[in-house]
Amino acid sequence: MLQMLEEVAHALGEDLRKQVAFVGGCTTVLLITDEYTQESIRGTEDVDLVIHLTSTAAWYRLEETLKAKGFKNTGQDTVTCRLRLGALKVDFMPTDEKVLGFSNSWFVGGLENAIEHALPADSTAIRPPIP
């Protein structure tokens, strides 16, 4: 899971990394420090990110920016917020329900309470929410 986080973090670049919060199953590897427990973490198939967007136009601008960084909307997914980075599934979840027709009450809080966390491989900073 760390490799998934690292791949997405590097592709996003520093500017976009500062705008998103890394959430979901992939981030559990950051919260657990003992190796034995890390090995027993259930895997996940995607990387989930929360981003503050307030309009569909902002979503389309984000999508164009992400395409320039190697992300693709392949059309093979039924998840409306999903892009692909190679074979990796990456879900960009906007904070405002009006953007894609869904939201979650914890998206805003997760984004507001995200703190920098250095990834172990090269100290790239990502922002998961405070546990």
C-alpha positions in Angstrom: 0.0 0.0 0.0 2.9 2.3 0.6 4.0 1.9 -3.0 0.5 2.9 -4.1 0.6 6.1 -2.0 4.1 6.9 -3.2 3.2 6.4 -6.9 0.1 8.7 -6.6 2.0 11.3 -4.5 4.8 11.6 -7.0 2.4 11.8 -10.0 0.4 14.6 -8.3 3.4 16.8 -7.7 3.8 19.1 -4.7 1.1 21.7 -5.6 -1.7 19.1 -5.9 -0.4 17.1 -2.9 -1.0 20.2 -0.8 -4.7 20.4 -2.0 -5.7 16.9 -1.3 -6.1 14.6 1.8 -5.2 11.0 1.4 -7.9 9.0 3.0 -9.3 5.4 3.0 -7.8 2.0 3.4 -4.4 2.8 1.8 -3.6 5.2 4.6 -3.9 2.6 7.4 -0.3 1.6 6.7 0.7 5.1 7.9 -1.1 4.7 11.2 0.3 1.3 12.2 4.0 1.1 13.1 4.7 -2.5 14.0 5.7 -4.7 11.1 3.7 -7.7 12.2 0.4 -5.8 12.2 1.3 -4.0 8.9 1.6 -7.4 7.2 -1.9 -8.3 8.3 -3.6 -5.1 7.0 -6.2 -6.0 4.4 -5.2 -4.7 1.0 -7.1 -2.2 -1.0 -7.5 -1.7 -4.7 -7.5 2.1 -4.9 -6.1 5.3 -3.4 -8.8 7.7 -2.1 -8.3 11.5 -2.1 -10.5 14.3 -0.9 -10.2 17.7 -2.6 -12.1 20.9 -2.1 -14.1 21.6 -5.3 -17.3 23.6 -5.6 -18.3 23.3 -9.2 -18.4 20.9 -12.1 -16.2 23.3 -14.0 -13.6 23.0 -11.3 -13.8 19.2 -11.6 -13.2 19.4 -15.4 -10.2 21.7 -14.8 -8.8 19.3 -12.2 -9.3 16.4 -14.6 -7.3 18.2 -17.3 -4.5 19.0 -14.9 -4.4 15.3 -13.8 -4.4 14.1 -17.4 -1.3 16.2 -18.0 0.3 14.3 -15.0 -0.5 10.9 -16.4 -3.9 10.2 -14.9 -6.6 8.9 -17.3 -10.4 8.6 -17.4 -10.6 5.3 -19.1 -14.4 5.0 -19.2 -14.1 1.5 -17.8 -15.1 2.4 -14.3 -18.6 3.0 -12.9 -17.1 5.2 -10.2 -17.6 8.8 -11.4 -14.7 10.2 -9.4 -12.2 7.5 -10.5 -9.2 8.1 -12.7 -6.4 5.6 -13.5 -2.7 6.1 -13.1 -1.4 3.1 -15.1 -3.3 0.2 -13.6 -3.8 2.0 -10.3 -7.3 3.2 -9.4 -7.4 6.7 -7.9 -10.6 8.2 -6.6 -10.8 12.0 -6.3 -13.7 12.8 -4.0 -14.9 16.5 -4.0 -16.1 18.0 -0.8 -19.2 19.5 -2.4 -22.1 17.2 -3.4 -23.0 19.5 -6.3 -19.8 18.6 -8.2 -20.4 14.9 -8.9 -23.7 14.2 -7.1 -22.3 12.7 -3.9 -20.4 13.6 -0.8 -19.8 12.4 2.7 -20.1 14.4 5.9 -16.4 13.6 6.8 -14.9 14.8 3.5 -14.6 18.5 4.7 -13.4 17.5 8.2 -10.9 15.1 6.7 -9.5 17.7 4.4 -9.4 20.4 7.1 -7.7 18.1 9.6 -5.1 16.7 7.3 -1.5 17.0 8.4 1.7 16.4 6.6 3.2 13.0 6.8 6.5 12.0 5.2 6.5 8.8 3.2 9.3 6.5 4.3 10.9 5.9 0.9 12.0 9.5 0.1 10.2 11.8 2.6 7.6 13.0 0.1 5.0 14.8 2.1 1.3 13.7 1.8 -1.6 14.8 3.9 -3.7 12.2 5.7 -6.3 13.3 8.3 -5.4 13.3 11.9 -6.6 9.9 13.4 
